[in-house]
Amino acid sequence: MSTSNKKVINGWAMYDWANSVYNLVITTTFFPAYFVGITKNPATNDYVNFFGFNVLNSALYTYALSFANLLIVFCLPILSSIADTRGNKKGFLRFFCTLGAIGCSAMFFFSKDTIGPWYLEYGVICFILATLGYSGGLVFYNSYLPEIAPVKDRDRVSARGYAFGYVGSVILQLVGFALVALQPFGISTGMAITITFLLVGIWWFSFAQVTFRVLPSHVAKDKAKGNIFRDGFTELKKVYRQVGTMPVLKTYLRAFFFYSMGVQTVMLAATIFGKKELQMEDKMLIFTVVVIQIVAILGAWAMARASEKYGNFKVLIFTVALWVCVCTGAYFTHTQTQFFILAGLVGLVMGGIQSLSRSTYAKLIPETKDTASFFSYYDVTEKLAIVIGTFSFGFIEQMTSSMRNSVLVLIVFFSIGLLWLFSALHKQRKLAAASQTTVGA
């Protein structure tokens, strides 16, 4: 890897090491299983009372994710505009890191015995705060990528960040798994999981300090202090118009929007699927997700290498096609063995598609100093996809009382994304051919 400052790149990647424990330890593993277990009620068919509303417990989980990401959609344009114009990008990253770490740590008290009758509302609020911290920080974290790495290195640098994240997550998952499996000092399974929530918050905040020490600070590009609410959406509108003049980037973002609905929902709902549909034990679910993370490290590295040889769009097309197969297989999955096989495939494509999606966008955007605004647009696209994907998943389950029916809509999302990727590849080739013709003339 040839980069201008390896220390900065490794420090940047350390934030993935720090915050990925939330995304992979909590939302993918421990919290979904714990949430379903603590709210399980055969007498009401797993319906719970949340602020006076009767909601299916697993649907409530996906609704909470949708709500948190919807808040982020409205906040990010404002925040990224402030960061670009006032020069405090790192300050916002630090703020969201602290918010997320506090939200995770506060989940330690999420139990009926500790909180009482309002335990469910308390747990969901903490979860939403943690999600806001994670999602809010990503736009500022991602926006550093085009600043610290030249175009030719962005696939590898992006993959390094995801690899750091998966390695860190596996380490903490193994710690949590040991607590659940061994139950030292006579602690219960529930206590072992809530201790893991606390450890996630401490891990996230502590390791992020490495990133804050090495990332460069930014100088405000203008001293004018306009209306931050108007300016934020004005910046987003400006990026939207600029994207509209770039056919490959515009088509790619359409593809990204649809396949992200599927990718993020699968990652966030897979554990609940195993818990509710297959009746898997917590220990087995945790072990399965650890295997997924290990495979994901190899997947992120392999796809970065493959993109250098075959091009980003070809590898993304292959990956999204695999996601269609995974979701189709999930609909027909009825045994733990089948679930393990699908989990291995998910691990193979999970890290790779996230890393390659980010670096593909970083390659396609124009040279600009407004990187936070461009990555705000990227993150707004992704967060809207999560809102629609998770809400659709929960709503269909709520209406049909079957999570398998929810899987069908994910196949549709992935298929539409696949079609747009083919279109983006076609436009890229067409532009390249036109460019060669012009040079030849």
Secondary structure as UniProt FT lines:
FT   HELIX           6..21
FT   HELIX           22..30
FT   HELIX           31..39
FT   HELIX           42..44
FT   TURN            45..46
FT   STRAND          47..50
FT   TURN            51..52
FT   STRAND          53..56
FT   HELIX           57..86
FT   HELIX           89..106
FT   HELIX           107..109
FT   HELIX           112..115
FT   TURN            117..118
FT   HELIX           119..142
FT   TURN            143..144
FT   HELIX           145..148
FT   HELIX           151..153
FT   HELIX           154..182
FT   HELIX           184..186
FT   HELIX           189..214
FT   HELIX           228..244
FT   HELIX           247..276
FT   HELIX           282..310
FT   HELIX           312..331
FT   HELIX           336..364
FT   HELIX           371..400
FT   HELIX           403..440
//
